[in-house]
Amino acid sequence: MNKAELIDRLSKQANVSKTLSEHFLNAALEIIQTSVSQGEEVKIVGFGTFESSKRKPRKGRNPKTG
């Protein structure tokens, strides 16, 4: 499912317009993104947990040249 399909299903389930559903989804995603970027952990029971994590840098490799 992509974002457009999620908006479509959300509008049907909540019985609101697709435009309103898109605004709600964008607002929710923006809130999650902002919170995680500020170091907070976002837990939505029954859905998932969003958190930022540090990774070691790794060396890239060009597949053409090796």
Summary of the structure (lengths in Angstrom):
residues: 66
radius of gyration: 17.6
end to end distance: 35.6
largest distance: 54.2
contacts: 110
relative contact order: 0.09
helix: 48%
strand: 9%
